[in-house]
Amino acid sequence: MGPPKNIEKRMMNRKSKVCIPIAAKEEWQAFLVTMTINEQDCKSFPYGVYIELLINDWHCVFYHSGATKTRSAGACQYAIDNWHPRRIILLGTAGGVGADLQNLDLVVASKTSQYDCIEGMSAKIDFFYEIFNEEIDNSWIDFSKLPNRTFHGLIATADMDVGFSKAEDLRKYDVLAADWESGAISHICRINEVPHCIIRGVSDVPKSDSPEDIKKQQIEFLKNTPIIMELLLRNVLPALLSMEKN
């Protein structure tokens, strides 16, 4: 289902906008398929492409930035400056870290941290870089309206895949899931005072650092990403928008 023909005129009169960043190319492809969108209908912006849709009478700007903290942070700042959203809702996938997590579980971030910022000349080296630790207000979310296996807690971010050994390190700090973008987007939203929400589906859970298990992780990511994105787009996003006061 593509956008209505008169969507641009209708959106010009909308005061309420929500921006939905989608980072990884596999997630974006799943978004296009789920929402039945032709990529030629998307518009360009400095970090990638975007499209505007009306969902539950909300003006939603879905944009694809590409992976990594740099691209996701830059695109987030662009979105804030140009589309002026009242909230940013990050949808996508993450590697499972928490001991009880399974593939296809959902994690809502109540906090984000970054673990690949290493200050080598400091006398005290913390696992997380403190300036990037962000708390997220989820008090507006009615968790009873989200899928049963929805967890909330800390999502850790770095420009790297989370392997088995790193997941064991992260688990010591009560990390539930790890990804490439959440910490950067949360930081940009906080310094701009833009409310935001981060929901990640667990695409894979590292079992060991062996080449065989790493290959299995890659296969699980490709298999589970379309399933997760359909769940987030068809069920979770409309539920969240119904909780947001227009």
Order of alpha helices (4+ residues) and beta strands (2+ residues): alpha-beta-alpha-beta-beta-beta-alpha-beta-beta-beta-beta-alpha-beta-alpha-beta-alpha-alpha
